[in-house]
């Protein structure tokens, strides 16, 4: 199992025939890690064996095989991957939808959006990570909704994905600046701040009126007010062609995951 992972990371193609045979190993952990390694090694000749593994009895193997076929950009696997969108395992559905989306199949994005609302936080994390990689404009709505997630790690992943997504997320972030939950306002402000710092875009100007309004409404001594002011300053500096200042003080030290959301778990 560990050897398969190591070979995948090293990128050495010499053991490919043996790895393909290992997809029939009795241990599902071995089969799953072998499938992942074949994808990382770019083994196009192993695509047929990976497609057969989509019917494996182990959800872990099915998920890894689906992911590997996406990495290999194996378009002939598209019909089989579509079938996995109805798989009994949410993690398999995440993997299949991610691969289909990377292959340009737009019908996979609604499946990922639905999985962002799954009852299992592990599934929600996986779906949000997929959106982070895909950076599809249609991912803005589910990622914005995930900022209300009761699990801090899910909010953290959504935060990072929205910063990378950039402009398509700005209208929704502006709306969240008026959210009734102050912590969600802070998340929106901090995302806008980081956007301005990383890759300032024209659309950020739309957030300025809401930031000015919010920074006046929130309490004078709160980290929330400080976060909004920091975002306001960053965007103003970015629109003037100046570098955004880093977050300072309590705002910088407070992890995204620690911001209190009602129902936090």
C-alpha positions as protocol buffer text, in pm:
chain_id: "A"
residue {
  index: 1
  type: UNK
  ca { x: 0 y: 0 z: 0 }
}
residue {
  index: 2
  type: UNK
  ca { x: 271 y: 248 z: 103 }
}
residue {
  index: 3
  type: UNK
  ca { x: 489 y: 133 z: -187 }
}
residue {
  index: 4
  type: UNK
  ca { x: 209 y: 213 z: -433 }
}
residue {
  index: 5
  type: UNK
  ca { x: 173 y: 562 z: -286 }
}
residue {
  index: 6
  type: UNK
  ca { x: 548 y: 620 z: -302 }
}
residue {
  index: 7
  type: UNK
  ca { x: 568 y: 508 z: -665 }
}
residue {
  index: 8
  type: UNK
  ca { x: 284 y: 741 z: -757 }
}
residue {
  index: 9
  type: UNK
  ca { x: 460 y: 1033 z: -594 }
}
residue {
  index: 10
  type: UNK
  ca { x: 797 y: 950 z: -752 }
}
residue {
  index: 11
  type: UNK
  ca { x: 650 y: 923 z: -1100 }
}
residue {
  index: 12
  type: UNK
  ca { x: 858 y: 617 z: -1196 }
}
residue {
  index: 13
  type: UNK
  ca { x: 673 y: 434 z: -1479 }
}
residue {
  index: 14
  type: UNK
  ca { x: 876 y: 111 z: -1465 }
}
residue {
  index: 15
  type: UNK
  ca { x: 652 y: -78 z: -1223 }
}
residue {
  index: 16
  type: UNK
  ca { x: 331 y: -2 z: -1416 }
}
residue {
  index: 17
  type: UNK
  ca { x: 256 y: -361 z: -1531 }
}
residue {
  index: 18
  type: UNK
  ca { x: 287 y: -487 z: -1173 }
}
residue {
  index: 19
  type: UNK
  ca { x: 69 y: -207 z: -1043 }
}
residue {
  index: 20
  type: UNK
  ca { x: -204 y: -289 z: -1293 }
}
residue {
  index: 21
  type: UNK
  ca { x: -204 y: -648 z: -1167 }
}
residue {
  index: 22
  type: UNK
  ca { x: -223 y: -518 z: -811 }
}
residue {
  index: 23
  type: UNK
  ca { x: -566 y: -373 z: -889 }
}
residue {
  index: 24
  type: UNK
  ca { x: -681 y: -732 z: -833 }
}
residue {
  index: 25
  type: UNK
  ca { x: -520 y: -755 z: -487 }
}
residue {
  index: 26
  type: UNK
  ca { x: -757 y: -898 z: -221 }
}
residue {
  index: 27
  type: UNK
  ca { x: -697 y: -597 z: 6 }
}
residue {
  index: 28
  type: UNK
  ca { x: -919 y: -300 z: -90 }
}
residue {
  index: 29
  type: UNK
  ca { x: -672 y: -57 z: 67 }
}
residue {
  index: 30
  type: UNK
  ca { x: -404 y: -184 z: -170 }
}
residue {
  index: 31
  type: UNK
  ca { x: -638 y: -167 z: -470 }
}
residue {
  index: 32
  type: UNK
  ca { x: -737 y: 190 z: -386 }
}
residue {
  index: 33
  type: UNK
  ca { x: -383 y: 318 z: -342 }
}
residue {
  index: 34
  type: UNK
  ca { x: -276 y: 140 z: -660 }
}
residue {
  index: 35
  type: UNK
  ca { x: -557 y: 313 z: -852 }
}
residue {
  index: 36
  type: UNK
  ca { x: -438 y: 650 z: -718 }
}
residue {
  index: 37
  type: UNK
  ca { x: -78 y: 570 z: -816 }
}
residue {
  index: 38
  type: UNK
  ca { x: -177 y: 475 z: -1172 }
}
residue {
  index: 39
  type: UNK
  ca { x: -342 y: 814 z: -1210 }
}
residue {
  index: 40
  type: UNK
  ca { x: -41 y: 1000 z: -1076 }
}
residue {
  index: 41
  type: UNK
  ca { x: 191 y: 803 z: -1302 }
}
residue {
  index: 42
  type: UNK
  ca { x: -15 y: 895 z: -1609 }
}
residue {
  index: 43
  type: UNK
  ca { x: -75 y: 533 z: -1701 }
}
residue {
  index: 44
  type: UNK
  ca { x: -309 y: 567 z: -2000 }
}
residue {
  index: 45
  type: UNK
  ca { x: -264 y: 196 z: -2076 }
}
residue {
  index: 46
  type: UNK
  ca { x: -409 y: 122 z: -1735 }
}
residue {
  index: 47
  type: UNK
  ca { x: -732 y: 311 z: -1809 }
}
residue {
  index: 48
  type: UNK
  ca { x: -919 y: -10 z: -1892 }
}
residue {
  index: 49
  type: UNK
  ca { x: -823 y: -166 z: -1559 }
}
residue {
  index: 50
  type: UNK
  ca { x: -925 y: 154 z: -1378 }
}
residue {
  index: 51
  type: UNK
  ca { x: -1260 y: 154 z: -1555 }
}
residue {
  index: 52
  type: UNK
  ca { x: -1314 y: -203 z: -1440 }
}
residue {
  index: 53
  type: UNK
  ca { x: -1231 y: -88 z: -1087 }
}
residue {
  index: 54
  type: UNK
  ca { x: -1527 y: 151 z: -1100 }
}
residue {
  index: 55
  type: UNK
  ca { x: -1738 y: -158 z: -1028 }
}
residue {
  index: 56
  type: UNK
  ca { x: -1524 y: -264 z: -731 }
}
residue {
  index: 57
  type: UNK
  ca { x: -1721 y: -366 z: -420 }
}
residue {
  index: 58
  type: UNK
  ca { x: -1518 y: -121 z: -210 }
}
residue {
  index: 59
  type: UNK
  ca { x: -1628 y: 246 z: -213 }
}
residue {
  index: 60
  type: UNK
  ca { x: -1268 y: 349 z: -146 }
}
residue {
  index: 61
  type: UNK
  ca { x: -1148 y: 171 z: -460 }
}
residue {
  index: 62
  type: UNK
  ca { x: -1434 y: 310 z: -672 }
}
residue {
  index: 63
  type: UNK
  ca { x: -1357 y: 663 z: -552 }
}
residue {
  index: 64
  type: UNK
  ca { x: -984 y: 632 z: -619 }
}
residue {
  index: 65
  type: UNK
  ca { x: -1040 y: 479 z: -963 }
}
residue {
  index: 66
  type: UNK
  ca { x: -1283 y: 758 z: -1055 }
}
residue {
  index: 67
  type: UNK
  ca { x: -1032 y: 1018 z: -940 }
}
residue {
  index: 68
  type: UNK
  ca { x: -748 y: 854 z: -1134 }
}
residue {
  index: 69
  type: UNK
  ca { x: -951 y: 851 z: -1456 }
}
residue {
  index: 70
  type: UNK
  ca { x: -1009 y: 1223 z: -1414 }
}
residue {
  index: 71
  type: UNK
  ca { x: -638 y: 1283 z: -1363 }
}
residue {
  index: 72
  type: UNK
  ca { x: -571 y: 1082 z: -1680 }
}
residue {
  index: 73
  type: UNK
  ca { x: -833 y: 1290 z: -1868 }
}
residue {
  index: 74
  type: UNK
  ca { x: -984 y: 966 z: -1989 }
}
residue {
  index: 75
  type: UNK
  ca { x: -1287 y: 1082 z: -2187 }
}
residue {
  index: 76
  type: UNK
  ca { x: -1388 y: 726 z: -2275 }
}
residue {
  index: 77
  type: UNK
  ca { x: -1467 y: 680 z: -1905 }
}
residue {
  index: 78
  type: UNK
  ca { x: -1731 y: 956 z: -1911 }
}
residue {
  index: 79
  type: UNK
  ca { x: -2038 y: 726 z: -1937 }
}
residue {
  index: 80
  type: UNK
  ca { x: -1915 y: 508 z: -1650 }
}
residue {
  index: 81
  type: UNK
  ca { x: -1835 y: 813 z: -1438 }
}
residue {
  index: 82
  type: UNK
  ca { x: -2184 y: 947 z: -1504 }
}
residue {
  index: 83
  type: UNK
  ca { x: -2325 y: 621 z: -1366 }
}
residue {
  index: 84
  type: UNK
  ca { x: -2126 y: 678 z: -1045 }
}
residue {
  index: 85
  type: UNK
  ca { x: -2314 y: 1004 z: -982 }
}
residue {
  index: 86
  type: UNK
  ca { x: -2585 y: 773 z: -846 }
}
residue {
  index: 87
  type: UNK
  ca { x: -2344 y: 564 z: -636 }
}
residue {
  index: 88
  type: UNK
  ca { x: -2453 y: 472 z: -283 }
}
residue {
  index: 89
  type: UNK
  ca { x: -2133 y: 624 z: -140 }
}
residue {
  index: 90
  type: UNK
  ca { x: -2121 y: 1006 z: -119 }
}
residue {
  index: 91
  type: UNK
  ca { x: -1740 y: 1003 z: -143 }
}
residue {
  index: 92
  type: UNK
  ca { x: -1761 y: 807 z: -469 }
}
residue {
  index: 93
  type: UNK
  ca { x: -2010 y: 1064 z: -600 }
}
residue {
  index: 94
  type: UNK
  ca { x: -1769 y: 1344 z: -505 }
}
residue {
  index: 95
  type: UNK
  ca { x: -1482 y: 1176 z: -689 }
}
residue {
  index: 96
  type: UNK
  ca { x: -1690 y: 1099 z: -999 }
}
residue {
  index: 97
  type: UNK
  ca { x: -1837 y: 1449 z: -1012 }
}
residue {
  index: 98
  type: UNK
  ca { x: -1493 y: 1606 z: -973 }
}
residue {
  index: 99
  type: UNK
  ca { x: -1350 y: 1401 z: -1258 }
}
residue {
  index: 100
  type: UNK
  ca { x: -1649 y: 1471 z: -1481 }
}
residue {
  index: 101
  type: UNK
  ca { x: -1629 y: 1844 z: -1411 }
}
residue {
  index: 102
  type: UNK
  ca { x: -1256 y: 1842 z: -1494 }
}
residue {
  index: 103
  type: UNK
  ca { x: -1350 y: 1675 z: -1824 }
}
residue {
  index: 104
  type: UNK
  ca { x: -1593 y: 1958 z: -1902 }
}
residue {
  index: 105
  type: UNK
  ca { x: -1914 y: 1781 z: -1800 }
}
residue {
  index: 106
  type: UNK
  ca { x: -2126 y: 2066 z: -1663 }
}
residue {
  index: 107
  type: UNK
  ca { x: -2394 y: 1828 z: -1531 }
}
residue {
  index: 108
  type: UNK
  ca { x: -2149 y: 1720 z: -1259 }
}
residue {
  index: 109
  type: UNK
  ca { x: -2142 y: 2061 z: -1089 }
}
residue {
  index: 110
  type: UNK
  ca { x: -2497 y: 2039 z: -944 }
}
residue {
  index: 111
  type: UNK
  ca { x: -2403 y: 1703 z: -790 }
}
residue {
  index: 112
  type: UNK
  ca { x: -2101 y: 1860 z: -619 }
}
residue {
  index: 113
  type: UNK
  ca { x: -2320 y: 2149 z: -502 }
}
residue {
  index: 114
  type: UNK
  ca { x: -2563 y: 1902 z: -346 }
}
residue {
  index: 115
  type: UNK
  ca { x: -2277 y: 1717 z: -177 }
}
residue {
  index: 116
  type: UNK
  ca { x: -2167 y: 2046 z: -18 }
}
residue {
  index: 117
  type: UNK
  ca { x: -2488 y: 2009 z: 190 }
}
residue {
  index: 118
  type: UNK
  ca { x: -2437 y: 1642 z: 280 }
}
residue {
  index: 119
  type: UNK
  ca { x: -2495 y: 1541 z: 641 }
}
residue {
  index: 120
  type: UNK
  ca { x: -2140 y: 1403 z: 667 }
}
residue {
  index: 121
  type: UNK
  ca { x: -1880 y: 1681 z: 714 }
}
residue {
  index: 122
  type: UNK
  ca { x: -1616 y: 1462 z: 546 }
}
residue {
  index: 123
  type: UNK
  ca { x: -1827 y: 1460 z: 229 }
}
residue {
  index: 124
  type: UNK
  ca { x: -1883 y: 1836 z: 250 }
}
residue {
  index: 125
  type: UNK
  ca { x: -1509 y: 1892 z: 283 }
}
residue {
  index: 126
  type: UNK
  ca { x: -1435 y: 1672 z: -17 }
}
residue {
  index: 127
  type: UNK
  ca { x: -1693 y: 1851 z: -233 }
}
residue {
  index: 128
  type: UNK
  ca { x: -1559 y: 2194 z: -136 }
}
residue {
  index: 129
  type: UNK
  ca { x: -1202 y: 2083 z: -206 }
}
residue {
  index: 130
  type: UNK
  ca { x: -1318 y: 1972 z: -549 }
}
residue {
  index: 131
  type: UNK
  ca { x: -1467 y: 2315 z: -616 }
}
residue {
  index: 132
  type: UNK
  ca { x: -1143 y: 2472 z: -496 }
}
residue {
  index: 133
  type: UNK
  ca { x: -950 y: 2278 z: -762 }
}
residue {
  index: 134
  type: UNK
  ca { x: -1205 y: 2334 z: -1040 }
}
residue {
  index: 135
  type: UNK
  ca { x: -1254 y: 2710 z: -976 }
}
residue {
  index: 136
  type: UNK
  ca { x: -1582 y: 2699 z: -1170 }
}
residue {
  index: 137
  type: UNK
  ca { x: -1792 y: 3016 z: -1167 }
}
residue {
  index: 138
  type: UNK
  ca { x: -2096 y: 2806 z: -1077 }
}
residue {
  index: 139
  type: UNK
  ca { x: -1929 y: 2707 z: -750 }
}
residue {
  index: 140
  type: UNK
  ca { x: -1982 y: 3051 z: -591 }
}
residue {
  index: 141
  type: UNK
  ca { x: -2328 y: 2979 z: -447 }
}
residue {
  index: 142
  type: UNK
  ca { x: -2248 y: 2650 z: -267 }
}
residue {
  index: 143
  type: UNK
  ca { x: -1917 y: 2788 z: -139 }
}
residue {
  index: 144
  type: UNK
  ca { x: -2086 y: 3100 z: -2 }
}
residue {
  index: 145
  type: UNK
  ca { x: -2348 y: 2884 z: 168 }
}
residue {
  index: 146
  type: UNK
  ca { x: -2067 y: 2680 z: 326 }
}
residue {
  index: 147
  type: UNK
  ca { x: -1953 y: 2989 z: 518 }
}
residue {
  index: 148
  type: UNK
  ca { x: -2253 y: 2917 z: 745 }
}
residue {
  index: 149
  type: UNK
  ca { x: -2143 y: 2556 z: 801 }
}
residue {
  index: 150
  type: UNK
  ca { x: -2136 y: 2453 z: 1169 }
}
residue {
  index: 151
  type: UNK
  ca { x: -1798 y: 2282 z: 1119 }
}
residue {
  index: 152
  type: UNK
  ca { x: -1498 y: 2514 z: 1130 }
}
residue {
  index: 153
  type: UNK
  ca { x: -1287 y: 2305 z: 891 }
}
residue {
  index: 154
  type: UNK
  ca { x: -1561 y: 2323 z: 627 }
}
residue {
  index: 155
  type: UNK
  ca { x: -1578 y: 2700 z: 660 }
}
residue {
  index: 156
  type: UNK
  ca { x: -1199 y: 2719 z: 630 }
}
residue {
  index: 157
  type: UNK
  ca { x: -1200 y: 2523 z: 303 }
}
residue {
  index: 158
  type: UNK
  ca { x: -1483 y: 2737 z: 165 }
}
residue {
  index: 159
  type: UNK
  ca { x: -1291 y: 3051 z: 264 }
}
residue {
  index: 160
  type: UNK
  ca { x: -981 y: 2942 z: 72 }
}
residue {
  index: 161
  type: UNK
  ca { x: -1184 y: 2829 z: -230 }
}
residue {
  index: 162
  type: UNK
  ca { x: -1365 y: 3164 z: -251 }
}
residue {
  index: 163
  type: UNK
  ca { x: -1040 y: 3361 z: -236 }
}
residue {
  index: 164
  type: UNK
  ca { x: -912 y: 3156 z: -532 }
}
residue {
  index: 165
  type: UNK
  ca { x: -1242 y: 3183 z: -719 }
}
residue {
  index: 166
  type: UNK
  ca { x: -1226 y: 3561 z: -720 }
}
residue {
  index: 167
  type: UNK
  ca { x: -1465 y: 3775 z: -922 }
}
residue {
  index: 168
  type: UNK
  ca { x: -1763 y: 3534 z: -953 }
}
residue {
  index: 169
  type: UNK
  ca { x: -1789 y: 3529 z: -572 }
}
residue {
  index: 170
  type: UNK
  ca { x: -1790 y: 3907 z: -519 }
}
residue {
  index: 171
  type: UNK
  ca { x: -2168 y: 3977 z: -553 }
}
residue {
  index: 172
  type: UNK
  ca { x: -2248 y: 3705 z: -300 }
}
residue {
  index: 173
  type: UNK
  ca { x: -1978 y: 3824 z: -62 }
}
residue {
  index: 174
  type: UNK
  ca { x: -2124 y: 4175 z: -79 }
}
residue {
  index: 175
  type: UNK
  ca { x: -2461 y: 4032 z: 26 }
}
residue {
  index: 176
  type: UNK
  ca { x: -2298 y: 3846 z: 315 }
}
residue {
  index: 177
  type: UNK
  ca { x: -2157 y: 4172 z: 447 }
}
residue {
  index: 178
  type: UNK
  ca { x: -2514 y: 4233 z: 563 }
}
residue {
  index: 179
  type: UNK
  ca { x: -2562 y: 3882 z: 706 }
}
residue {
  index: 180
  type: UNK
  ca { x: -2735 y: 3872 z: 1048 }
}
residue {
  index: 181
  type: UNK
  ca { x: -2447 y: 3661 z: 1187 }
}
residue {
  index: 182
  type: UNK
  ca { x: -2151 y: 3892 z: 1260 }
}
residue {
  index: 183
  type: UNK
  ca { x: -1898 y: 3608 z: 1213 }
}
residue {
  index: 184
  type: UNK
  ca { x: -2024 y: 3551 z: 859 }
}
residue {
  index: 185
  type: UNK
  ca { x: -1976 y: 3922 z: 791 }
}
residue {
  index: 186
  type: UNK
  ca { x: -1618 y: 3884 z: 909 }
}
residue {
  index: 187
  type: UNK
  ca { x: -1559 y: 3583 z: 685 }
}
residue {
  index: 188
  type: UNK
  ca { x: -1691 y: 3777 z: 385 }
}
residue {
  index: 189
  type: UNK
  ca { x: -1476 y: 4079 z: 473 }
}
residue {
  index: 190
  type: UNK
  ca { x: -1164 y: 3868 z: 521 }
}
residue {
  index: 191
  type: UNK
  ca { x: -1218 y: 3692 z: 187 }
}
residue {
  index: 192
  type: UNK
  ca { x: -1250 y: 4030 z: 15 }
}
residue {
  index: 193
  type: UNK
  ca { x: -936 y: 4146 z: 194 }
}
residue {
  index: 194
  type: UNK
  ca { x: -740 y: 3842 z: 74 }
}
residue {
  index: 195
  type: UNK
  ca { x: -875 y: 3881 z: -281 }
}
residue {
  index: 196
  type: UNK
  ca { x: -750 y: 4238 z: -285 }
}
residue {
  index: 197
  type: UNK
  ca { x: -412 y: 4125 z: -153 }
}
residue {
  index: 198
  type: UNK
  ca { x: -370 y: 3831 z: -391 }
}
residue {
  index: 199
  type: UNK
  ca { x: -533 y: 3935 z: -718 }
}
residue {
  index: 200
  type: UNK
  ca { x: -721 y: 4265 z: -712 }
}
residue {
  index: 201
  type: UNK
  ca { x: -1002 y: 4280 z: -970 }
}
residue {
  index: 202
  type: UNK
  ca { x: -1231 y: 4557 z: -1082 }
}
residue {
  index: 203
  type: UNK
  ca { x: -1535 y: 4388 z: -927 }
}
residue {
  index: 204
  type: UNK
  ca { x: -1398 y: 4446 z: -577 }
}
residue {
  index: 205
  type: UNK
  ca { x: -1509 y: 4810 z: -599 }
}
residue {
  index: 206
  type: UNK
  ca { x: -1869 y: 4688 z: -567 }
}
residue {
  index: 207
  type: UNK
  ca { x: -1796 y: 4584 z: -209 }
}
residue {
  index: 208
  type: UNK
  ca { x: -1686 y: 4929 z: -92 }
}
residue {
  index: 209
  type: UNK
  ca { x: -2031 y: 5075 z: -6 }
}
residue {
  index: 210
  type: UNK
  ca { x: -2130 y: 4766 z: 196 }
}
residue {
  index: 211
  type: UNK
  ca { x: -1797 y: 4762 z: 380 }
}
residue {
  index: 212
  type: UNK
  ca { x: -1829 y: 5129 z: 470 }
}
residue {
  index: 213
  type: UNK
  ca { x: -2183 y: 5073 z: 593 }
}
residue {
  index: 214
  type: UNK
  ca { x: -2091 y: 4763 z: 794 }
}
residue {
  index: 215
  type: UNK
  ca { x: -1784 y: 4913 z: 955 }
}
residue {
  index: 216
  type: UNK
  ca { x: -2002 y: 5193 z: 1094 }
}
residue {
  index: 217
  type: UNK
  ca { x: -2269 y: 4955 z: 1228 }
}
residue {
  index: 218
  type: UNK
  ca { x: -2054 y: 4707 z: 1422 }
}
residue {
  index: 219
  type: UNK
  ca { x: -1925 y: 4768 z: 1773 }
}
residue {
  index: 220
  type: UNK
  ca { x: -1623 y: 4993 z: 1811 }
}
residue {
  index: 221
  type: UNK
  ca { x: -1409 y: 4740 z: 2001 }
}
residue {
  index: 222
  type: UNK
  ca { x: -1499 y: 4424 z: 1810 }
}
residue {
  index: 223
  type: UNK
  ca { x: -1274 y: 4216 z: 1587 }
}
residue {
  index: 224
  type: UNK
  ca { x: -1564 y: 4223 z: 1340 }
}
residue {
  index: 225
  type: UNK
  ca { x: -1536 y: 4597 z: 1291 }
}
residue {
  index: 226
  type: UNK
  ca { x: -1159 y: 4566 z: 1256 }
}
residue {
  index: 227
  type: UNK
  ca { x: -1195 y: 4298 z: 988 }
}
residue {
  index: 228
  type: UNK
  ca { x: -1434 y: 4510 z: 785 }
}
residue {
  index: 229
  type: UNK
  ca { x: -1209 y: 4812 z: 813 }
}
residue {
  index: 230
  type: UNK
  ca { x: -908 y: 4604 z: 705 }
}
residue {
  index: 231
  type: UNK
  ca { x: -1097 y: 4477 z: 398 }
}
residue {
  index: 232
  type: UNK
  ca { x: -1214 y: 4829 z: 319 }
}
residue {
  index: 233
  type: UNK
  ca { x: -859 y: 4960 z: 335 }
}
residue {
  index: 234
  type: UNK
  ca { x: -723 y: 4670 z: 126 }
}
residue {
  index: 235
  type: UNK
  ca { x: -975 y: 4723 z: -153 }
}
residue {
  index: 236
  type: UNK
  ca { x: -928 y: 5098 z: -156 }
}
residue {
  index: 237
  type: UNK
  ca { x: -552 y: 5051 z: -179 }
}
residue {
  index: 238
  type: UNK
  ca { x: -591 y: 4787 z: -453 }
}
residue {
  index: 239
  type: UNK
  ca { x: -814 y: 5012 z: -664 }
}
residue {
  index: 240
  type: UNK
  ca { x: -546 y: 5281 z: -633 }
}
residue {
  index: 241
  type: UNK
  ca { x: -276 y: 5039 z: -747 }
}
residue {
  index: 242
  type: UNK
  ca { x: -118 y: 5005 z: -401 }
}
residue {
  index: 243
  type: UNK
  ca { x: -45 y: 4681 z: -217 }
}
residue {
  index: 244
  type: UNK
  ca { x: -296 y: 4571 z: 47 }
}
residue {
  index: 245
  type: UNK
  ca { x: -174 y: 4578 z: 405 }
}
residue {
  index: 246
  type: UNK
  ca { x: -170 y: 4244 z: 592 }
}
residue {
  index: 247
  type: UNK
  ca { x: -430 y: 4180 z: 859 }
}
residue {
  index: 248
  type: UNK
  ca { x: -304 y: 4290 z: 1199 }
}
residue {
  index: 249
  type: UNK
  ca { x: -370 y: 4230 z: 1567 }
}
residue {
  index: 250
  type: UNK
  ca { x: -660 y: 4018 z: 1685 }
}
residue {
  index: 251
  type: UNK
  ca { x: -807 y: 3995 z: 1334 }
}
residue {
  index: 252
  type: UNK
  ca { x: -497 y: 3820 z: 1200 }
}
residue {
  index: 253
  type: UNK
  ca { x: -465 y: 3587 z: 1500 }
}
residue {
  index: 254
  type: UNK
  ca { x: -825 y: 3468 z: 1497 }
}
residue {
  index: 255
  type: UNK
  ca { x: -845 y: 3155 z: 1276 }
}
residue {
  index: 256
  type: UNK
  ca { x: -1130 y: 3134 z: 1029 }
}
residue {
  index: 257
  type: UNK
  ca { x: -1236 y: 2806 z: 1187 }
}
residue {
  index: 258
  type: UNK
  ca { x: -1268 y: 2972 z: 1529 }
}
residue {
  index: 259
  type: UNK
  ca { x: -1518 y: 3238 z: 1429 }
}
residue {
  index: 260
  type: UNK
  ca { x: -1840 y: 3156 z: 1618 }
}
residue {
  index: 261
  type: UNK
  ca { x: -2126 y: 3040 z: 1398 }
}
residue {
  index: 262
  type: UNK
  ca { x: -2461 y: 2940 z: 1556 }
}
residue {
  index: 263
  type: UNK
  ca { x: -2464 y: 2561 z: 1591 }
}
residue {
  index: 264
  type: UNK
  ca { x: -2085 y: 2537 z: 1569 }
}
residue {
  index: 265
  type: UNK
  ca { x: -1965 y: 2182 z: 1615 }
}
